[in-house]
Amino acid sequence: MSAENQTTTEPLTQEAIQEKLERRGHIVTSWDEIGAIELPTTAVASMYRIGLPDNEAAPTVFKMWFPPGCTIEAHTHACDYSEIILAGSQKVGAQWLYPGDIRVGLANKGYGPLVAGPEGASVLVIFADGRWPGIALGKNDGSTLGTAEITDRYTV
């Protein structure tokens, strides 16, 4: 936790981040201060925008934890992105990824499903802009993407 917010017990809201950035031009925070939410799949998501939280053009960074065996349906995104495996392993389609592996994806090009390995998977995903919400593919219904939950928590 940063020294600036050591007494904070509630997650730092996007509105608070917006206010501090507008006032000071920068903010020092942490994943703990930003807070995380558990999605219906039991994956855990945290995110912030590089720049003002209400700027849809700003790159968006996610830290995700997928528990062992967690499966996310095949989907795509409306912007380019990169995913970095931090810990554990994750199968994307037919390929297993491990710590240090980097996956780069183009907008509107499908992938998946994602399946966390036996130790789970911790990943960092950087989206080119605010068009990160997952778009279900084929017969998938979007129920494993957590879009509504993430948007409700992290939108200004």
Helices and strands as residue ranges (DSSP letters): G 3-5, H 14-24, H 31-34, E 37-38, E 44-49, E 60-66, E 71-72, E 75-76, E 81-92, E 95-97, E 102-105, E 114-127, E 135-136, H 147-154
